[in-house]
Amino acid sequence: MREQAVKANSEGERSLIVAQDLVKTFTMGDTVVRALAGVSFEIEQGAFVAIMGPSGSGKTTLLDIMGCLSRPTGGSYWLTGQRVSHMPQSQLARLRNHEIGFVFQNFNLLGRSSALTNVELPLLYDGVTRKDRLARSAEALEAVGLGDRLNHRPNELSGGQRQRVAIARALVNDPSILFADEPTGNLDSKSGESILALFDEINSKGNTIVMVTHERYIAEHAQRIMSFLDGKLVEDEWHEKNDSPQG
């Protein structure tokens, strides 16, 4: 039944994301590793989805493809109605900058730059004027509760605050979707709870979030949990969100 739904939406007309029979292989010496083995699904606008699975299950490979950082070996992938699995690199770069925000486990901030400078980077690459960059970056930091930390460098911020800077940077271009790869992995439990609460707030405003995690209690913050094993989607469940990150 789900396969039929994906095929019906194969041009991405109703779904933000459509993946159809995605395959990804890697060659390691004489061995061919099949990281994704024919994965099909769709994700609607405004969803909060968690992707789970053990190491080697294919979840990070899938996130790289969905975030246009990698191409599938086979199958098709649509984002915002565009078939990106066959796009040239120049178009992919523009799509990443306008439609996608990334949040990583290690924050990926410039250590010698202020929070404001870190957040404005996507706008700088997009040719936005300095005045508009500063205004939009300050607004994004205010939105994640760091309006009083604009000029602080990463080493002057806590782990949770650094992740909030990274989230502000991911959202400053008003992307269609936010991808988060183990966003609480380097945080203590209290800071992790605050980041999950922020994700809940961001999602409640209509932003789409896809989050990779290996922790079940974190995944239960999402409305949908997609579980992977050996490159296959083995379980796809919808449920009421768990608003308490306590496991």
Protein Blocks (a to p, Z undefined) as FASTA:
>chain_A
ZZmmmmmmmnommbmbdcehiacdddehjaccdfbghiaddddehiacddeddehilmmm
mmmmmnopaccfbdcddeehiafklccfklmmmmmmmmpccddfklopafkbcfklmmmm
mmmmnopafklmmmmmmmmmmmnopammmmpcfklpcfklmmmmmmmmmmmnopabdcde
hkllmpcfklmmmmmmmmmmmmmnopacddddfbfklmmmpmbdcddeehiafbdcdddd
dfbfbZZ
